Amino acid sequence: MRDVFVRSLMEEAERDPRIMLITGDLGFGVLDKFQQRFPKQFINAGVAEQNMTGLATGLALEGRVVFTYSIANFPILRCLEQIRNDAAYHDANVKVVSIGGGFSYGALGMSHHATEDLAILRALPQVSVFAPGCDWEVHHGTKALIAAPGTCYLRLDKSTAGDTGGANEAFKLGRARVVRRGARVAIVTCGGILGAVLAAADAVATHGLQPTVVSMHTLRPFDRDALLELAASHTAILTVEEHVRNGGLGSACAEVLLDAGASPRFRRLANPGDEYVSVVGSQDYLRAQCGLDPTAIATAIRELAVG
């Protein structure tokens, strides 16, 4: 996802000199081509994420479209006050990019587990929250974020579902995508774990189940109508996210369903979030530890299907 994002941003920076990229002293090798090609549109702010966000806000208020870029929690949690008070409150065109959503950097320990970010950013007024699940969504979503007004959050995962875009499919922020049309059980997911969800859907197909798979890549603005349509046309909804259970995608879906009085069978798969994950390992290993691997997802699908 990271490489697709950088390529897409370079395409747009060629056409739009307002675009700037500020890094918190990382991305070397990955960002070299951007820096060499657009030296006046690139800044290395150093290991100073709070200053990076303040600088981005100032540039945005002067007419720039500014992307801040760092690993996992560092561009979010370390500078949450600057995102809230400086960027979001002033509707500044600051696009906060987090590389390594979920357990992407699982081997580096809990400081690099970005598993509370969606809940935190979703709680901030005036911030769009975007967690793409595949390369196609990253490419088109990056372009959409440039055009979107105000402050946005882009969560990029180490894993990806590849290219799930359909022929002549149009992308729109805030509009859910039906990646695979099925029946009975609808799986709603966001982020790179979409790949594991599709693998689980393939696994249950051998049992005669054909679940619908939906990428809810945007948590704000949230596609309420799409979710309610799923509730009306399916007997059960399963949400899957590489995030703590509280406040993320599953919570957003539960809020919409309850407010509307919809009553499908409903289950959330997420990191329980009752305590920090203290083990280290690859992203796939930590997913398995938290019951988020394709096997666990397939089991949840089968259980929901039989009621």
C-alpha positions in Angstrom: 0.0 0.0 0.0 2.8 2.4 0.9 4.4 2.2 -2.6 1.0 2.6 -4.3 0.4 5.7 -2.2 3.7 7.3 -3.1 3.3 6.6 -6.8 -0.2 8.0 -6.8 0.9 11.1 -4.8 3.7 11.7 -7.3 1.3 11.6 -10.2 -0.9 14.2 -8.6 2.1 16.4 -7.4 3.2 16.6 -11.0 -0.1 18.3 -11.9 -0.8 20.2 -8.7 2.1 22.3 -7.2 -0.1 22.9 -4.0 0.6 19.3 -2.9 3.3 18.9 -0.3 4.7 15.9 1.6 6.3 16.2 5.0 7.9 13.2 6.6 8.9 12.7 10.2 12.5 11.6 9.4 11.6 8.3 7.7 10.7 6.8 4.4 14.2 6.9 3.0 14.4 4.9 -0.2 10.6 5.0 -0.4 10.4 8.8 -0.6 13.7 9.4 -2.4 12.1 9.7 -5.8 9.5 12.2 -4.5 12.1 14.3 -2.9 14.3 14.3 -6.0 11.5 15.1 -8.4 9.7 17.7 -6.2 12.3 19.2 -3.9 10.1 22.3 -3.3 7.2 20.1 -2.3 9.0 18.0 0.2 10.1 18.6 3.8 11.8 16.3 6.3 10.7 17.7 9.6 12.9 15.4 11.6 11.8 13.3 14.6 9.3 16.0 15.6 5.8 14.9 14.7 4.1 17.6 16.6 6.1 20.3 14.8 5.4 18.4 11.6 1.7 18.7 12.1 1.9 22.4 13.1 4.0 23.1 10.0 1.6 21.3 7.8 -1.3 23.3 9.2 0.4 26.6 8.6 1.2 25.6 5.0 -2.4 24.3 4.5 -3.8 27.6 5.7 -1.7 29.3 3.1 -3.3 27.3 0.3 -1.3 24.1 0.2 -2.6 20.5 0.4 -0.2 18.9 2.8 0.4 15.2 3.5 2.2 14.3 6.8 3.8 10.9 6.8 5.1 8.6 9.6 5.0 5.1 11.0 2.0 3.6 12.9 1.0 5.7 15.9 3.6 8.5 15.6 1.7 10.9 13.3 -1.5 10.4 15.3 -1.2 9.7 19.0 2.0 11.8 19.5 0.4 14.8 17.9 -3.3 14.3 18.6 -3.5 17.8 20.1 -2.1 19.4 17.0 -4.4 17.4 14.7 -7.4 18.4 16.8 -6.7 22.0 17.7 -4.6 23.2 14.8 -5.7 21.2 11.7 -9.2 19.9 12.2 -10.6 22.9 14.1 -9.5 25.2 11.2 -10.6 22.8 8.5 -7.0 22.8 7.2 -6.1 20.6 4.2 -3.9 18.4 6.2 -3.9 14.7 5.2 -2.4 12.6 8.0 -0.8 9.4 6.7 -0.1 6.5 9.0 2.1 3.7 7.6 1.6 0.4 9.2 -2.0 0.1 10.4 -3.0 -2.7 12.8 -0.2 -5.2 13.4 1.8 -4.3 10.3 4.8 -3.6 12.6 4.0 -6.4 15.0 7.6 -7.4 15.5 8.4 -4.0 17.0 6.0 -4.4 19.9 2.9 -2.5 21.2 4.4 0.9 20.7 4.0 0.2 16.9 0.6 -1.6 17.1 -1.8 0.9 15.5 -4.9 -0.6 16.8 -6.7 2.3 18.5 -6.3 4.9 15.7 -9.7 4.5 13.9 -11.6 5.0 17.2 -9.6 8.0 18.2 -9.7 9.8 14.8 -13.4 8.9 14.2 -14.2 10.7 17.4 -12.7 14.0 16.2 -15.2 16.3 14.4 -14.5 17.4 10.9 -11.9 14.6 10.2 -12.5 12.2 7.3 -11.2 8.7 8.2 -10.0 6.4 5.3 -8.7 2.8 5.7 -8.3 1.2 2.3 -8.2 -2.5 1.9 -6.5 -2.9 -1.5 -4.1 -1.2 -3.9 -7.0 0.0 -6.1 -8.6 1.8 -3.1 -5.2 3.3 -2.2 -4.6 4.7 -5.7 -8.1 6.2 -6.1 -8.4 7.2 -2.5 -5.2 9.2 -2.5 -6.6 11.3 -5.4 -9.9 11.6 -3.6 -8.2 12.8 -0.4 -6.5 15.6 -2.3 -9.9 16.9 -3.6 -11.6 16.3 -0.2 -11.8 19.5 1.9 -10.4 19.7 5.4 -8.4 17.3 7.5 -8.2 13.6 6.6 -6.7 10.5 8.0 -5.2 7.8 5.7 -4.4 4.5 7.3 -2.1 2.3 5.2 -1.5 -1.3 5.9 1.5 -3.5 5.2 -0.9 -6.2 3.9 -3.2 -5.7 0.9 -6.0 -7.5 -0.9 -4.2 -6.7 -4.2 -6.4 -5.0 -6.8 -10.1 -5.6 -6.2 -11.3 -2.9 -8.5 -14.0 -3.9 -11.1 -14.2 -2.9 -14.7 -15.4 0.7 -15.0 -15.9 0.9 -11.2 -15.9 4.4 -9.8 -14.4 5.2 -6.4 -16.0 7.6 -4.0 -14.9 8.5 -0.4 -17.7 7.6 2.0 -19.3 5.1 -0.4 -19.0 1.4 0.6 -17.8 -1.1 -2.0 -19.4 -4.5 -2.6 -16.2 -6.5 -3.4 -18.1 -9.8 -3.7 -21.9 -10.3 -3.9 -23.4 -13.2 -2.0 -26.3 -14.0 0.3 -27.3 -14.7 3.9 -24.1 -13.4 5.6 -22.6 -10.0 4.8 -19.0 -9.3 6.0 -18.1 -5.6 6.4 -14.4 -4.9 6.8 -11.9 -2.1 6.4 -8.1 -2.0 5.9 -5.7 -4.6 4.6 -7.4 -7.4 6.5 -9.8 -7.4 3.5 -7.4 -10.0 2.0 -7.9 -12.4 5.0 -11.7 -11.8 4.7 -11.7 -12.8 1.0 -9.6 -15.9 1.9 -12.2 -16.8 4.5 -15.0 -16.3 2.0 -13.2 -18.7 -0.3 -12.9 -21.3 2.5 -16.6 -21.3 3.4 -17.5 -21.6 -0.3 -16.6 -25.2 0.0 -19.5 -25.5 2.5 -22.0 -24.0 0.2 -21.8 -20.5 1.7 -21.4 -17.4 -0.5 -21.1 -14.4 1.8 -21.2 -10.9 0.6 -18.0 -9.0 1.2 -18.1 -5.2 1.6 -15.1 -2.9 2.0 -16.2 0.0 4.2 -13.0 1.8 3.5 -14.3 5.2 4.9 -15.4 5.4 8.5 -16.2 9.1 8.2 -18.3 10.0 6.3 -19.9 6.6 6.9 -22.1 4.9 4.3 -25.2 4.4 6.5 -27.5 3.6 3.6 -25.2 0.8 2.3 -25.2 -0.8 5.8 -28.9 -0.7 6.2 -29.4 -2.2 2.7 -27.2 -5.1 3.8 -29.2 -5.5 7.0 -32.4 -5.7 4.9 -31.1 -8.2 2.4 -29.0 -10.5 4.7 -29.8 -12.4 7.8 -26.5 -11.7 9.5 -23.7 -9.1 9.5 -20.1 -9.8 10.5 -17.6 -7.0 11.0 -13.9 -7.7 10.8 -11.2 -5.1 11.7 -7.6 -5.2 12.8 -8.3 -2.8 15.6 -9.6 -2.8 19.1 -13.3 -3.7 19.5 -14.3 -0.4 21.0 -14.9 2.6 18.8 -13.8 1.2 15.4 -15.7 -0.2 12.4 -17.8 -2.7 14.4 -18.9 0.1 16.8 -19.8 2.4 13.9 -21.9 -0.4 12.3 -23.6 -1.2 15.6 -24.5 2.4 16.2 -26.1 2.8 12.8 -28.1 -0.5 13.1 -29.3 0.2 16.5 -30.3 3.8 15.7 -32.3 2.6 12.7 -34.0 -0.3 14.6 -32.4 -2.9 12.3 -32.0 -6.3 13.8 -29.9 -8.7 11.8 -27.8 -11.2 13.7 -24.6 -9.2 14.3 -21.1 -10.1 15.4 -17.8 -8.2 15.6 -14.4 -9.7 15.1 -11.6 -7.5 16.4 -8.8 -7.3 19.0 -10.8 -7.5 22.2 -8.8 -4.6 23.5 -9.1 -5.5 27.2 -5.3 -5.5 27.5 -2.4 -4.6 25.3 -1.0 -7.2 23.1 2.4 -7.9 24.7 3.6 -10.7 22.3 5.5 -9.8 19.2 5.6 -11.4 15.8 4.6 -11.0 12.2 1.3 -9.4 11.2 -0.2 -12.8 10.3 1.0 -14.3 13.7 -0.6 -11.5 15.7 -3.8 -11.7 13.7 -4.0 -15.4 14.6 -3.4 -14.6 18.2 -6.4 -12.2 18.2 -8.7 -14.5 16.3 -8.5 -12.5 13.1 -6.9 -15.0 10.7 -8.8 -16.5 7.8 -9.6 -19.7 9.8 -11.2 -17.7 12.7 -13.1 -15.5 10.2 -14.4 -18.6 8.3 -15.6 -20.1 11.6 -17.5 -16.9 12.5 -19.2 -16.9 9.1 -20.3 -20.5 9.4 -21.7 -19.9 12.9 -23.7 -16.8 11.8 -25.0 -18.7 8.8 -26.6 -21.4 10.9 -27.9 -18.9 13.5 
